[in-house]
Amino acid sequence: MYVLVFFLMVSSILLSNSLELAEVKKDRIQAVTSDVKVVSFLAYRKAVIDYRSSNPAFTGQLSLVDLAPYFPLGYQETPGWNNVINTNNIFVYTQETMNIDILRNRLMNSMLVGHNDAGGLITLSGSQTNIALPPIIPNGSIVIVGS
């Protein structure tokens, strides 16, 4: 009888530890996936900037075909990332969810990254910037402004 009770206690402890490890592993995978998404979004932004450098007179939206030569080797296209270039600025935006804290850290708390709030850029920390966004950018989108 005592052997059975002892066996059940040990099994319960092992199962509890196993579940805790699975939760830790899940959290780590989620953190890495979030970071990869942000890094990929920034690679998309870099491709838009590089295209603009090579084609300074261009205005409008770039397709993935336009950007393909500017993507890093092995880059995987992600639907839902968009851009628009006007005479003064580059706007890269998405309505996809991503870890805002990671994006903020990667861009060193830049005042040029935030979200569209009724046509204006609000920083990720909630400050107003007085930067007007093109009407094509949907309200609520995450936006990075560049030149």
PAGURO-193163 format. One record per residue: residue number from 1; x, y negated, z of N, C-alpha, C in turn. Coordinates in steps of 0.001 Angstrom, whole numbers, plus 500000, padded with zeros to 6 digits. Layout:
N
PT    i  n_east  n_north    n_up  ca_east  ca_north   ca_up  c_east  c_north    c_up
PT  NUM       X        Y       Z        X         Y       Z       X        Y       Z
...
// end
This chain:
147
PT    i  n_east  n_north    n_up  ca_east  ca_north   ca_up  c_east  c_north    c_up
PT    1  500817   501190  500000   500000    500000  500000  500865   498740  500000
PT    2  501899   498711  500875   502780    497546  500939  503544   497359  499635
PT    3  503861   498480  499003   504571    498408  497722  503689   497720  496688
PT    4  502422   498044  496675   501492    497436  495733  501357   495933  495995
PT    5  501236   495528  497236   501135    494113  497590  502414   493384  497184
PT    6  503562   494003  497487   504849    493408  497116  504948   493257  495598
PT    7  504567   494289  494868   504603    494256  493404  503707   493142  492861
PT    8  502526   492980  493415   501609    491932  492970  502169   490541  493265
PT    9  502828   490376  494405   503415    489080  494743  504549   488730  493785
PT   10  505422   489687  493525   506544    489452  492612  506022   489157  491210
PT   11  505042   489917  490770   504456    489691  489440  503839   488302  489345
PT   12  503166   487888  490399   502543    486564  490415  503592   485460  490329
PT   13  504678   485601  491060   505758    484602  491028  506388   484547  489644
PT   14  506675   485708  489073   507281    485745  487739  506362   485135  486691
PT   15  505089   485430  486770   504130    484874  485816  504036   483360  485972
PT   16  504026   482892  487204   503972    481452  487455  505198   480754  486874
PT   17  506380   481308  487097   507610    480729  486537  507592   480748  485021
PT   18  507086   481822  484461   507011    481943  483003  506092   480875  482412
PT   19  504965   480621  483052   504033    479601  482571  504641   478209  482682
PT   20  505382   477953  483771   506042    476655  483927  507093   476449  482843
PT   21  507865   477483  482533   508877    477388  481478  508228   477157  480120
PT   22  507106   477809  479872   506405    477616  478601  505929   476171  478471
PT   23  505466   475585  479564   505005    474188  479538  506174   473234  479287
PT   24  507316   473496  479916   508509    472673  479699  508951   472770  478248
PT   25  508946   473976  477708   509344    474178  476312  508395   473434  475376
PT   26  507103   473490  475663   506106    472788  474846  506357   471279  474870
PT   27  506650   470727  476059   506930    469292  476180  508177   468900  475395
PT   28  509207   469733  475445   510438    469441  474700  510202   469470  473200
PT   29  509454   470449  472743   509150    470541  471311  508358   469316  470870
PT   30  507407   468894  471677   506605    467712  471340  507478   466461  471285
PT   31  508420   466321  472213   509310    465154  472225  510199   465135  470989
PT   32  510738   466288  470619   511599    466362  469433  510792   466071  468178
PT   33  509591   466619  468090   508734    466377  466931  508393   464895  466813
PT   34  508112   464243  467933   507815    462806  467917  509002   462011  467422
PT   35  510198   462371  467870   511405    461662  467456  511661   461865  465966
PT   36  511465   463069  465476   511665    463352  464048  510704   462520  463209
PT   37  509473   462389  463651   508483    461601  462911  508910   460135  462825
PT   38  509391   459587  463922   509842    458191  463936  511063   458020  463039
PT   39  512024   458918  463144   513237    458829  462318  512876   458927  460838
PT   40  511944   459795  460506   511516    459935  459117  510816   458661  458626
PT   41  510008   458044  459487   509348    456782  459137  510391   455690  458888
PT   42  511430   455676  459698   512497    454692  459515  513308   454972  458248
PT   43  513448   456245  457872   514119    456580  456606  513279   456094  455426
PT   44  511954   456208  455553   511047    455687  454524  511243   454177  454396
PT   45  511283   453494  455528   511508    452042  455543  512833   451686  454872
PT   46  513875   452443  455175   515195    452183  454587  515143   452342  453074
PT   47  514406   453330  452577   514272    453520  451128  513594   452306  450489
PT   48  512576   451759  451146   511896    450561  450628  512870   449384  450602
PT   49  513639   449210  451668   514627    448123  451721  515674   448293  450619
PT   50  516152   449520  450428   517159    449774  449389  516597   449519  447993
PT   51  515335   449911  447773   514698    449639  446483  514643   448130  446253
PT   52  514228   447398  447279   514113    445937  447161  515474   445307  446863
PT   53  516523   445827  447471   517871    445302  447214  518277   445495  445759
PT   54  517863   446623  445184   518192    446911  443784  517257   446220  442802
PT   55  516080   445827  443271   515053    445213  442417  514474   443988  443123
PT   56  515259   442928  443282   514831    441790  444109  513597   441052  443599
PT   57  513278   441169  442334   512120    440449  441799  510816   441221  441987
PT   58  510894   442477  442435   509696    443309  442551  508777   442796  443650
PT   59  507480   442784  443357   506443    442568  444367  505361   443604  444131
PT   60  504662   443991  445171   503600    444983  445057  503864   446177  445955
PT   61  503299   447319  445566   503458    448547  446337  504324   449530  445566
PT   62  505170   450247  446284   506026    451262  445684  505421   452641  445908
PT   63  505497   453462  444870   505027    454841  445002  506180   455718  445491
PT   64  505863   456938  445848   506908    457882  446248  507859   458168  445098
PT   65  507353   458119  443873   508210    458314  442698  509229   457178  442613
PT   66  508784   455945  442840   509699    454793  442839  510779   454945  443908
PT   67  510383   455454  445055   511293    455528  446198  512186   456761  446199
PT   68  511823   457782  445436   512548    459060  445477  514065   458924  445374
PT   69  514603   458098  444459   516069    457996  444381  516715   457358  445615
PT   70  515929   456742  446453   516462    456029  447616  516318   456807  448921
PT   71  515618   457942  448864   515467    458765  450064  516759   459517  450344
PT   72  517080   459759  451616   518262    460561  451929  518063   462009  451485
PT   73  519151   462687  451258   519111    464091  450848  518314   464902  451870
PT   74  517365   465674  451396   516559    466515  452268  515334   465835  452855
PT   75  515111   464575  452506   513965    463847  453046  512672   464506  452585
PT   76  511743   464687  453497   510442    465260  453160  509399   464152  453185
PT   77  508720   463997  452068   507705    462945  451957  506579   463197  452961
PT   78  506131   462134  453569   505045    462220  454534  503886   461376  454041
PT   79  502739   461996  453790   501591    461204  453355  501145   460251  454466
PT   80  500601   459131  454056   500091    458171  455030  501041   457038  455339
PT   81  502243   457080  454776   503176    455970  454958  503106   455107  453724
PT   82  502992   453813  453938   502764    452892  452834  503664   451677  452954
PT   83  503673   450902  451881   504486    449694  451865  503840   448669  450960
PT   84  504192   447430  451181   503832    446350  450268  504954   445319  450374
PT   85  505334   444809  449211   506403    443815  449143  505821   442549  448535
PT   86  506013   441420  449224   505653    440145  448611  506944   439359  448381
PT   87  506833   438137  447982   508042    437378  447631  508972   437169  448818
PT   88  508453   437199  450027   509275    436913  451201  509617   438123  452061
PT   89  508729   439094  452135   508887    440173  453113  508553   441548  452565
PT   90  509057   442529  453288   508709    443934  453083  507849   444335  454277
PT   91  506765   445030  454009   505902    445540  455067  505792   447050  454886
PT   92  506201   447796  455887   506042    449251  455886  505025   449549  456981
PT   93  504022   450367  456649   502949    450564  457616  502356   451955  457508
PT   94  501690   452357  458578   501013    453645  458626  499867   453585  459627
PT   95  498883   454413  459382   497810    454603  460356  498011   455913  461110
PT   96  499095   456615  460785   499423    457858  461478  499827   457539  462917
PT   97  499540   458448  463817   499969    458246  465195  501424   458668  465340
PT   98  502137   457942  466141   503513    458320  466468  503838   457768  467843
PT   99  504915   458253  468408   505313    457831  469740  505855   456404  469679
PT  100  505071   455475  470168   505421    454053  470108  506680   453753  470926
PT  101  506848   454434  472057   508039    454193  472881  509313   454554  472127
PT  102  509279   455664  471404   510455    456064  470623  510706   455051  469514
PT  103  509647   454628  468820   509797    453631  467756  510366   452329  468324
PT  104  509837   451885  469437   510314    450651  470077  511798   450774  470431
PT  105  512192   451906  471003   513598    452103  471372  514501   452164  470147
PT  106  514060   452862  469115   514870    452982  467895  515084   451621  467237
PT  107  514115   450730  467364   514217    449402  466756  514604   448333  467779
PT  108  515093   448767  468921   515620    447881  469969  514656   446751  470331
PT  109  513392   447118  470540   512357    446151  470944  512210   444979  469985
PT  110  512396   445236  468705   512294    444179  467699  510916   443525  467724
PT  111  510903   442221  467531   509645    441474  467437  508991   441674  466071
PT  112  509669   442387  465172   509144    442594  463820  508500   443964  463654
PT  113  508206   444621  464740   507490    445891  464693  506325   445804  465671
PT  114  505173   446263  465207   503981    446192  466039  502796   446806  465328
PT  115  501638   446231  465553   500441    446722  464875  499622   445544  464348
PT  116  498820   445862  463340   497973    444853  462713  496746   444620  463587
PT  117  496596   443398  464018   495423    443005  464784  494754   441852  464050
PT  118  493723   442183  463271   492955    441180  462517  493844   440335  461610
PT  119  494814   440992  460958   495653    440292  459985  496906   439661  460547
PT  120  497150   439843  461824   498368    439312  462444  499156   440414  463116
PT  121  500465   440243  463198   501325    441240  463829  501382   441003  465336
PT  122  501025   442038  466085   501160    442046  467539  502287   443027  467851
PT  123  503293   442594  468617   504427    443474  468918  503968   444685  469715
PT  124  504838   445692  469783   504504    446898  470528  504363   446630  472020
PT  125  504938   445530  472484   504774    445169  473896  503567   444256  474114
PT  126  502844   443920  473029   501608    443153  473145  501715   441664  472889
PT  127  502880   441183  472487   503054    439746  472224  502592   439384  470819
PT  128  502015   438198  470671   501642    437711  469352  502870   437131  468669
PT  129  502938   437315  467343   504121    436870  466601  503840   435729  465635
PT  130  502594   435460  465341   502216    434475  464318  502689   434884  462926
PT  131  502927   436183  462725   503267    436696  461393  501980   437196  460760
PT  132  501597   436569  459640   500397    436987  458912  500737   438211  458069
PT  133  499856   439196  458099   500059    440425  457334  499175   440429  456095
PT  134  499641   441069  455016   498819    441156  453807  497492   441866  454098
PT  135  496428   441433  453442   495106    442021  453698  495014   443509  453372
PT  136  495933   444030  452561   495895    445447  452196  496223   446352  453381
PT  137  496895   445815  454397   497284    446621  455559  496075   446777  456482
PT  138  495627   448025  456704   494443    448238  457542  494654   447782  458989
PT  139  493596   447278  459565   493626    446861  460961  494010   448057  461834
PT  140  494872   447834  462805   495303    448895  463712  496539   449647  463256
PT  141  496977   449427  462020   498158    450128  461503  499414   449728  462262
PT  142  500339   450671  462379   501680    450362  462867  502416   449719  461702
PT  143  503075   448584  461948   503709    447810  460877  505138   447449  461273
PT  144  506051   447576  460303   507407    447054  460453  507589   446008  459362
PT  145  507995   444817  459765   508215    443716  458822  509711   443579  458597
PT  146  510096   443374  457344   511505    443164  457014  511631   442198  455867
PT  147  512865   441895  455515   513071    441000  454374  514199   441513  453507
// end
